[in-house]
Amino acid sequence: MDFDAAFDILLKHEGGFSNHSADPGGATRYGVTEAVAREVGYKGDMRELPLDLAKRIYKDKYWDSVKAEQLPPTCRYAVFDAAVNSGPGQSIKWLQRAVGATDDGILGPQTLKFVNAANPDSLRMRILSQRLRFMTKLDAFQTFGRGWTNRIASLMEQ
């Protein structure tokens, strides 16, 4: 899977504009939070965030930061999607735990060695298991848990 394909799948989960009062991310468009949009210099209304800017943000801040192109194709989207929801560092920790590497949140040569030695299909499932366990412990699980678990379930089915 390449970034363009991953981005297309991501948009099906993230949708358009949202500003749920229980969402700590606040106003979002295409899943990009207002804080992240402002961090990259966007000054407009979040309802008007351009799709091409959202795509650049996802590529730079999430796809590239988890070195998705260096991961087995069957695991790339799971790690990328987790980075989008919980941050690149947390996503890398789940990957590291799934392969038995030190979970420091840094995707270096040792982690990549473990990743490349793992069965990619079972690795993807172990990553998703780590993510699901984490999500169930969050306070926001009561509000957003159904959506999160359905999203992870769809990743398990791919």
Backbone as CSV, one residue per row, in Angstrom:
resi,resn,N_x,N_y,N_z,CA_x,CA_y,CA_z,C_x,C_y,C_z
1,MET,0.845,-1.183,0.000,0.000,0.000,0.000,0.887,1.242,0.000
2,ASP,0.538,2.193,-0.846,1.268,3.456,-0.862,0.456,4.526,-0.128
3,PHE,1.033,5.720,-0.001,0.369,6.768,0.763,-0.964,7.167,0.157
4,ASP,-1.040,7.299,-1.156,-2.294,7.734,-1.777,-3.436,6.775,-1.460
5,ALA,-3.170,5.481,-1.527,-4.200,4.494,-1.192,-4.567,4.573,0.286
6,ALA,-3.558,4.748,1.135,-3.814,4.866,2.579,-4.649,6.103,2.883
7,PHE,-4.365,7.204,2.218,-5.110,8.439,2.438,-6.575,8.275,2.033
8,ASP,-6.816,7.604,0.911,-8.194,7.373,0.461,-8.979,6.558,1.491
9,ILE,-8.360,5.539,2.062,-9.025,4.730,3.087,-9.265,5.568,4.340
10,LEU,-8.263,6.339,4.722,-8.368,7.167,5.915,-9.556,8.125,5.834
11,LEU,-9.769,8.727,4.680,-10.868,9.683,4.534,-12.229,9.029,4.756
12,LYS,-12.341,7.754,4.464,-13.605,7.053,4.717,-13.887,6.968,6.213
13,HIS,-12.842,6.923,7.028,-13.002,6.877,8.485,-13.137,8.270,9.085
14,GLU,-12.405,9.212,8.551,-12.323,10.531,9.169,-13.433,11.486,8.758
15,GLY,-13.961,11.352,7.552,-15.082,12.176,7.140,-14.751,13.644,6.963
16,GLY,-15.784,14.480,7.078,-15.646,15.906,6.851,-15.403,16.684,8.127
17,PHE,-16.250,17.667,8.401,-16.080,18.536,9.567,-16.760,17.929,10.783
18,SER,-16.110,18.089,11.949,-16.684,17.632,13.212,-16.207,18.561,14.316
19,ASN,-17.079,18.761,15.288,-16.700,19.545,16.459,-17.483,19.009,17.659
20,HIS,-17.230,17.756,17.998,-17.931,17.086,19.098,-17.412,17.618,20.427
21,SER,-18.319,17.962,21.312,-17.925,18.571,22.590,-17.066,17.648,23.455
22,ALA,-17.195,16.339,23.280,-16.407,15.398,24.077,-15.070,15.029,23.435
23,ASP,-14.828,15.521,22.236,-13.585,15.196,21.535,-12.498,16.179,21.961
24,PRO,-11.429,15.684,22.601,-10.359,16.591,23.027,-9.659,17.279,21.863
25,GLY,-9.817,16.749,20.654,-9.218,17.367,19.476,-9.955,18.612,19.021
26,GLY,-11.186,18.796,19.519,-11.964,19.966,19.132,-12.406,19.908,17.685
27,ALA,-12.428,21.062,17.042,-12.852,21.148,15.643,-11.859,20.405,14.753
28,THR,-12.412,19.565,13.884,-11.576,18.827,12.935,-12.237,18.837,11.563
29,ARG,-11.413,18.750,10.560,-11.895,18.503,9.202,-10.985,17.458,8.594
30,TYR,-11.586,16.450,7.998,-10.862,15.297,7.458,-10.030,14.626,8.544
31,GLY,-10.402,14.823,9.810,-9.660,14.249,10.925,-8.490,15.085,11.397
32,VAL,-8.195,16.180,10.713,-7.105,17.073,11.119,-7.643,18.004,12.197
33,THR,-7.004,17.991,13.354,-7.447,18.862,14.435,-7.047,20.302,14.165
34,GLU,-7.762,21.197,14.797,-7.454,22.617,14.637,-6.031,22.920,15.106
35,ALA,-5.615,22.292,16.212,-4.259,22.538,16.725,-3.199,22.150,15.693
36,VAL,-3.380,21.010,15.039,-2.418,20.572,14.023,-2.464,21.505,12.818
37,ALA,-3.658,21.891,12.404,-3.779,22.811,11.265,-3.076,24.133,11.560
38,ARG,-3.251,24.651,12.760,-2.599,25.921,13.132,-1.078,25.743,13.207
39,GLU,-0.664,24.582,13.684,0.774,24.287,13.792,1.475,24.380,12.438
40,VAL,0.779,24.004,11.376,1.383,24.057,10.041,1.072,25.363,9.315
41,GLY,0.442,26.318,10.017,0.242,27.640,9.455,-1.130,27.940,8.894
42,TYR,-2.076,27.015,8.985,-3.416,27.277,8.476,-4.122,28.259,9.407
43,LYS,-4.674,29.323,8.855,-5.309,30.365,9.658,-6.819,30.460,9.443
44,GLY,-7.339,29.708,8.507,-8.757,29.819,8.152,-9.683,29.041,9.077
45,ASP,-10.950,29.085,8.735,-11.992,28.342,9.449,-11.781,26.844,9.180
46,MET,-11.903,26.041,10.206,-11.677,24.600,10.049,-12.675,23.972,9.079
47,ARG,-13.851,24.552,8.946,-14.833,24.023,7.995,-14.331,24.142,6.554
48,GLU,-13.341,25.003,6.343,-12.829,25.286,4.995,-11.426,24.717,4.759
49,LEU,-10.923,23.905,5.675,-9.578,23.338,5.503,-9.499,22.625,4.156
50,PRO,-8.560,23.011,3.302,-8.455,22.377,1.985,-8.000,20.911,2.084
51,LEU,-8.582,20.091,1.233,-8.238,18.677,1.207,-6.760,18.463,0.902
52,ASP,-6.188,19.247,0.004,-4.772,19.066,-0.335,-3.867,19.382,0.851
53,LEU,-4.271,20.329,1.708,-3.493,20.610,2.908,-3.607,19.448,3.889
54,ALA,-4.805,18.919,4.048,-4.987,17.760,4.924,-4.101,16.600,4.451
55,LYS,-4.051,16.393,3.164,-3.237,15.307,2.613,-1.759,15.522,2.908
56,ARG,-1.276,16.753,2.743,0.137,17.052,3.055,0.422,16.840,4.538
57,ILE,-0.509,17.244,5.388,-0.340,17.050,6.833,-0.234,15.562,7.150
58,TYR,-1.130,14.775,6.611,-1.100,13.334,6.882,0.190,12.685,6.371
59,LYS,0.650,13.122,5.231,1.893,12.554,4.680,3.078,12.907,5.569
60,ASP,3.212,14.184,5.905,4.380,14.644,6.665,4.346,14.215,8.131
61,LYS,3.231,14.450,8.796,3.168,14.259,10.249,2.892,12.820,10.675
62,TYR,2.326,12.018,9.781,1.923,10.675,10.198,2.555,9.569,9.335
63,TRP,2.358,9.584,8.037,2.916,8.542,7.168,4.444,8.523,7.231
64,ASP,5.060,9.676,6.988,6.523,9.744,6.980,7.111,9.551,8.378
65,SER,6.430,10.055,9.397,6.995,9.978,10.750,7.019,8.554,11.296
66,VAL,6.161,7.664,10.771,6.222,6.259,11.194,6.978,5.403,10.179
67,LYS,7.629,6.077,9.223,8.421,5.395,8.191,7.614,4.276,7.523
68,ALA,6.394,4.599,7.170,5.471,3.595,6.631,6.035,2.864,5.417
69,GLU,6.772,3.564,4.575,7.323,2.930,3.371,8.340,1.834,3.702
70,GLN,8.889,1.858,4.912,9.865,0.844,5.311,9.214,-0.358,5.992
71,LEU,7.913,-0.277,6.215,7.201,-1.362,6.881,6.641,-2.340,5.862
72,PRO,6.372,-3.574,6.271,5.729,-4.510,5.346,4.409,-3.927,4.850
73,PRO,4.096,-4.087,3.578,2.875,-3.491,3.027,1.606,-3.822,3.817
74,THR,1.495,-5.020,4.364,0.283,-5.402,5.090,0.149,-4.714,6.446
75,CYS,1.228,-4.093,6.920,1.204,-3.415,8.230,1.178,-1.898,8.114
76,ARG,1.471,-1.389,6.949,1.620,0.062,6.790,0.384,0.837,7.238
77,TYR,-0.761,0.412,6.748,-1.956,1.182,7.072,-2.287,1.102,8.558
78,ALA,-2.122,-0.040,9.170,-2.428,-0.183,10.594,-1.579,0.767,11.437
79,VAL,-0.309,0.887,11.103,0.593,1.773,11.853,0.262,3.237,11.554
80,PHE,0.017,3.551,10.297,-0.350,4.913,9.897,-1.651,5.353,10.563
81,ASP,-2.679,4.532,10.479,-3.981,4.875,11.047,-3.885,5.065,12.560
82,ALA,-3.103,4.236,13.205,-2.895,4.381,14.650,-2.179,5.687,14.963
83,ALA,-1.233,6.072,14.119,-0.524,7.338,14.318,-1.480,8.514,14.200
84,VAL,-2.404,8.426,13.259,-3.400,9.480,13.074,-4.251,9.630,14.328
85,ASN,-4.685,8.524,14.901,-5.577,8.579,16.066,-4.869,8.853,17.382
86,SER,-3.670,8.333,17.550,-3.023,8.398,18.870,-1.624,8.988,18.848
87,GLY,-1.176,9.443,17.710,0.150,10.026,17.589,1.181,9.024,17.110
88,PRO,2.169,9.488,16.350,3.200,8.595,15.815,3.973,7.834,16.894
89,GLY,4.325,8.495,17.986,5.088,7.818,19.039,4.339,6.642,19.635
90,GLN,3.056,6.837,19.910,2.249,5.754,20.469,2.088,4.618,19.465
91,SER,1.873,4.973,18.209,1.730,3.962,17.170,2.997,3.108,17.051
92,ILE,4.132,3.755,17.097,5.401,3.022,17.026,5.579,2.138,18.252
93,LYS,5.143,2.590,19.418,5.225,1.745,20.622,4.390,0.482,20.456
94,TRP,3.198,0.602,19.874,2.383,-0.598,19.647,3.083,-1.546,18.690
95,LEU,3.691,-1.000,17.647,4.463,-1.818,16.708,5.606,-2.509,17.440
96,GLN,6.316,-1.767,18.269,7.450,-2.335,19.005,7.011,-3.431,19.960
97,ARG,5.917,-3.212,20.666,5.404,-4.251,21.575,4.986,-5.488,20.801
98,ALA,4.432,-5.273,19.623,3.967,-6.394,18.801,5.109,-7.280,18.327
99,VAL,6.324,-6.724,18.220,7.472,-7.521,17.766,8.450,-7.843,18.886
100,GLY,8.162,-7.387,20.098,9.048,-7.668,21.229,10.262,-6.762,21.298
101,ALA,10.197,-5.596,20.670,11.302,-4.625,20.729,11.077,-3.686,21.917
102,THR,12.111,-2.977,22.293,11.987,-1.968,23.342,11.006,-0.903,22.875
103,ASP,9.997,-0.610,23.684,8.950,0.324,23.258,9.273,1.756,23.684
104,ASP,10.176,2.350,22.902,10.595,3.728,23.173,9.950,4.745,22.232
105,GLY,9.142,4.275,21.290,8.455,5.174,20.370,9.326,5.700,19.242
106,ILE,10.518,5.140,19.094,11.432,5.556,18.022,11.623,4.375,17.077
107,LEU,11.301,4.580,15.823,11.411,3.502,14.841,12.806,3.525,14.229
108,GLY,13.709,2.804,14.879,15.096,2.749,14.438,15.438,1.409,13.832
109,PRO,16.712,1.180,13.556,17.150,-0.036,12.876,16.834,-1.322,13.645
110,GLN,16.908,-1.286,14.974,16.628,-2.491,15.754,15.156,-2.884,15.634
111,THR,14.271,-1.902,15.747,12.845,-2.199,15.585,12.569,-2.716,14.182
112,LEU,13.142,-2.072,13.175,12.924,-2.519,11.795,13.436,-3.941,11.574
113,LYS,14.510,-4.304,12.247,15.033,-5.669,12.152,13.988,-6.658,12.690
114,PHE,13.404,-6.336,13.842,12.366,-7.187,14.431,11.129,-7.236,13.521
115,VAL,10.751,-6.096,12.986,9.576,-6.013,12.113,9.771,-6.883,10.883
116,ASN,10.933,-6.779,10.261,11.195,-7.540,9.033,11.307,-9.040,9.273
117,ALA,11.577,-9.436,10.516,11.660,-10.860,10.840,10.289,-11.448,11.192
118,ALA,9.303,-10.594,11.421,7.977,-11.052,11.846,7.103,-11.433,10.656
119,ASN,6.144,-12.305,10.922,5.121,-12.617,9.928,4.227,-11.389,9.793
120,PRO,4.159,-10.777,8.596,3.455,-9.502,8.475,1.963,-9.557,8.815
121,ASP,1.306,-10.652,8.489,-0.125,-10.737,8.781,-0.400,-10.854,10.273
122,SER,0.363,-11.693,10.956,0.151,-11.795,12.400,0.651,-10.529,13.099
123,LEU,1.653,-9.883,12.537,2.143,-8.629,13.102,1.039,-7.571,13.067
124,ARG,0.355,-7.464,11.953,-0.740,-6.489,11.838,-1.795,-6.744,12.906
125,MET,-2.139,-7.994,13.129,-3.138,-8.321,14.153,-2.638,-7.979,15.553
126,ARG,-1.359,-8.212,15.816,-0.800,-7.886,17.138,-0.765,-6.370,17.358
127,ILE,-0.480,-5.615,16.314,-0.505,-4.151,16.416,-1.926,-3.699,16.768
128,LEU,-2.892,-4.222,16.049,-4.285,-3.837,16.286,-4.753,-4.255,17.677
129,SER,-4.268,-5.385,18.170,-4.601,-5.819,19.535,-4.047,-4.846,20.561
130,GLN,-2.813,-4.403,20.369,-2.203,-3.417,21.270,-3.037,-2.137,21.280
131,ARG,-3.429,-1.722,20.108,-4.208,-0.486,19.969,-5.566,-0.606,20.654
132,LEU,-6.239,-1.715,20.447,-7.560,-1.908,21.045,-7.483,-1.920,22.572
133,ARG,-6.500,-2.603,23.117,-6.332,-2.616,24.581,-6.145,-1.198,25.125
134,PHE,-5.339,-0.414,24.441,-5.086,0.969,24.845,-6.375,1.786,24.815
135,MET,-7.123,1.668,23.729,-8.338,2.459,23.559,-9.358,2.188,24.660
136,THR,-9.486,0.940,25.065,-10.503,0.600,26.066,-10.228,1.234,27.417
137,LYS,-9.001,1.693,27.635,-8.634,2.310,28.910,-8.811,3.833,28.914
138,LEU,-9.125,4.411,27.785,-9.277,5.859,27.697,-10.629,6.310,28.240
139,ASP,-10.652,7.452,28.897,-11.906,7.998,29.417,-12.929,8.222,28.298
140,ALA,-12.469,8.617,27.145,-13.366,8.907,26.022,-13.938,7.642,25.382
141,PHE,-13.534,6.473,25.867,-14.034,5.229,25.278,-15.554,5.129,25.410
142,GLN,-16.102,5.625,26.498,-17.559,5.581,26.691,-18.276,6.300,25.548
143,THR,-17.696,7.390,25.092,-18.323,8.198,24.043,-17.959,7.711,22.645
144,PHE,-16.700,7.404,22.426,-16.217,7.110,21.073,-15.838,5.643,20.846
145,GLY,-15.964,4.815,21.881,-15.504,3.428,21.797,-16.117,2.617,20.686
146,ARG,-17.403,2.787,20.462,-18.059,2.011,19.393,-17.414,2.328,18.040
147,GLY,-17.205,3.599,17.766,-16.575,3.979,16.501,-15.150,3.480,16.393
148,TRP,-14.396,3.605,17.499,-13.005,3.137,17.486,-12.924,1.638,17.255
149,THR,-13.758,0.875,17.955,-13.684,-0.583,17.798,-14.153,-1.007,16.413
150,ASN,-15.146,-0.321,15.862,-15.567,-0.646,14.496,-14.463,-0.336,13.497
151,ARG,-13.747,0.733,13.728,-12.628,1.097,12.847,-11.537,0.033,12.918
152,ILE,-11.179,-0.378,14.112,-10.151,-1.412,14.271,-10.631,-2.737,13.690
153,ALA,-11.899,-3.052,13.880,-12.445,-4.289,13.301,-12.337,-4.267,11.785
154,SER,-12.603,-3.117,11.174,-12.491,-3.042,9.705,-11.051,-3.248,9.258
155,LEU,-10.076,-2.796,10.089,-8.672,-3.027,9.764,-8.315,-4.511,9.892
156,MET,-8.943,-5.190,10.830,-8.701,-6.613,10.994,-9.223,-7.398,9.783
157,GLU,-10.287,-6.899,9.188,-10.909,-7.598,8.049,-10.176,-7.372,6.735
158,GLN,-9.332,-6.348,6.676,-8.643,-6.041,5.406,-7.592,-7.074,5.097
